[in-house]
């Protein structure tokens, strides 16, 4: 079953902390990276929670590269198109995961850099939502700052507009002390060029395989072990995917606990999502 829907929940015990330092490098304007959006937070000892911030942009922005900004305690970060017309704000929120993504990062995620002339456009007047999943494994309060850094292009340099989609599978049920797997696919609603893959599972994830399925057969795009603490963007040689062709993916897990592991937003649950960047922007993420 394809999972591209919002997940609704509640958070707690998070307060603004204006003096936290981020654990990232190369963030000065001199090397081309600038802050697109960020937010300060503090989470209590032993707490797992969510924090959100929104920001409205008053000029067009063309993004050629993304870099995650995340202090210790940042489990994952989602950058989405915000819905509605509310003032910019930040505060406690619930988990959100849907197909209106611009960028996603987990532990160990590296830079995502598009080819020359390819950019993701943020139109003037757009509002972005930064959704943070925070997890403090210590007993002491933990402050931090998290967000997204970018490199931009001048509009005259842009030849193709890119987008991110994140299809997933939620029919996960892994028996105690056993392996398990789940699979799904995304049928493209139009012709596009695929640029990269970004596997996302939680700590019981062990492997992901991704294939491009055509009438003439299939080609493997990614087939490798998965490590929760090293969630890299995986560039691929640009692949033309025609309307009606599918990107298929399978997630494998190893449940080392005495209970059944199912789909969920907690670090102790599991997920199977595949982040994909492609161009041009299509009318929908996947064809129904």
Secondary structure, DSSP 8 states (H G I E B T S, - for coil): -B--S-------SEE--TT--------SGGGT-EEEEEEEEEE-TT-EEEEEEEEE-SS-EEEEEEEEEE-TTEEEEEEEE--S-----EEE------S-EEEEE-TT---EE--TTEEEEE-TT-EEEEEEEEE--SSS-EEEEEEEEEEE--GGG--EEEEEEEEEB---EE-TTSEEEEEEEEE-SS-EEEEEEEEE--TTEEEEEEEEEETTEEEEEEEEE--TT----EEEEEEEE-TT-EEEEEEEEE--SSS-EEB-SSTTSB--EEEEEEES--SSSS--
